[in-house]
């Protein structure tokens, strides 16, 4: 029997569909709690996710493209955030060893063999966070979500190319709406004279890397005992090592030495805060999925993106045309519709065998 391709296919399918047994178990636990307590927990977790996610985007925009800061080292900013995440993971691991009854965190000891196993994912991870920050550097926060809106489209494309898995007409229709919104957004940014072709290309590459990251995460998880925190640690350690020669090649080390605010406490506080937000977003994302569901998490993310766009337009005092807003609504609406369609299809697939079994039992009786 040729089991390897079957196993790989199953892993890729899980990665692209977003199925999670843990979330189902958490959902069962949540149903046993009183309604008011459950509602309060969900409201707090979702609010925490929104605050951290939106704050991180605005802070990164400040670090990457602030006229007052004038720091032109996007790779260094990304490197420092990975360094902070690595140190936080190691610190929490040490704290958990000292106080196991207080802190619940896996033991982290750097194993070079495991680091090599995680390396393919780390390369994709570096592409994802680097292109993400480069996109944010060159485009406005208001256009940021549109610039990175093709992740869903790449998920569908990779499902077909890697799994030979077809997508329903309705799901493809929602992807068409997303692509339409993306192109309309580019057109309107160009009409307003604010289009950054480089930033848009980085956004598309970031979207591709997000999809690839989901695939490789599922493939690499067994190497770290299926621990997301261990994977986070190895990913960020590998990224720190790989970023060093990249910064040297791009001349960022020299630019950093010439940076006038290098000895500023405010600068390093902002940099460290960005790293803390980068670490925290992974935690609150998992927390939101745990207390709600993957489907609700996606809906929350879409609503958050809408709020973030409105806040960006108000904060930067930008004037946008009707068609510009229409492009955002198309992207957000298409993403929400895709999430709903996929959730409905998965539920229908799960219910189908049980209903057929019930029909057979009824006939037998």
C-alpha positions, 0 to 999 in steps of 0.5 A: 500500500502506498500510504505516504501520498495518502497521508500527505493528501490528508494533511494538506486537506486539513490545512486548507479546510481549517478543520479542527478537532480541538475546536469541536471539543472546546465548543462542547465544553463551552456549551456546558457553561451558563449562557451569560458567562459564555457570552461575556467570555466570547465578548472579552476574547473577541474584543482582545483580538480586535484591539491587539490586531488593529494596534499591531497594524497601526504600530507596524505602520509607524515603525515601517513608514513613519515620516518622523521616524524615517527608518528604512529597515523593514527586514530588521523590524521583522527580525526584531519582532521574531527575536522578541517572540523567541525570547518570550517563548523561552522565558515562558518555558523557563517560568513553566519549569520553575512554576508548573502549577502557575504557568502552563507552557511546553518545555523548549530546548533548541534541537538542531535536528528539529530546527532543520525539520522546521526549516522549510516552513520557516522559509515560507514563514519568513516570506509571509511576515516579510512580504506582509510588513513590506506591503504595509510599508508601501500601502496605506493602512486603509488599503492594506486589507484589499492588498492582502485579500487574495489569501482565500483565492490562493487557498482555492487554487492550491486545493486544486493544484496540490490536492486535485480538489474541486471547489463548488460553484458558489465558493468560486463565485465568492472568489470572483467577488474578492478578485473583482474587489481587489482589481477595483481597489487597485483601479481606485487607488490609481485614480487617487494617485496613491497606488503603490505597485510594489506594495500591491505585489508584496501584498499578493506574495504575502497572501500566497505565503499565508496559504503555503504557511497553512499547508506546511504548518500541518506537515511540520507539526508532528516534528514538534510533537504537535505543539503550536508553541514549540513550532512558534519557537523554532520558526522564530529562531530559524527566522532570526538566523536567516534574517541576519545575512538577508539584512547584510545583503540588503544593506540594512545593517549599515542603514541601522548604524546611521539611524539617528534614533538608535539610542532612543528609549522611545524607539526601542519601546515601540519596537519591543511593543511590536514584538509583544503584539506579534507574540500576543496575536498568535495567542489571542487568535487561538483563544478566539477559535477556542471560545468560538469556532474557526468559522466565527473567527473568520467572520470576526476577522472580516469585521475587524478588517472593516473596522480597521479600514474605517479607523485608518481613513478617519485617523489619517484624514483621507477622502475616499470615493464611493467606488473605493469603498465599494471595492472594500465591501466587495473584498470583505463581503466576498470573504465573508460569503466564502467563509459561510459557503465553506462552513455550510458545505462542511456541515452538509458533508458531516451530516450526510453520512449520519442521515444516510445511516438513519435511512438504512436503519429505518428501512431495516426496521 
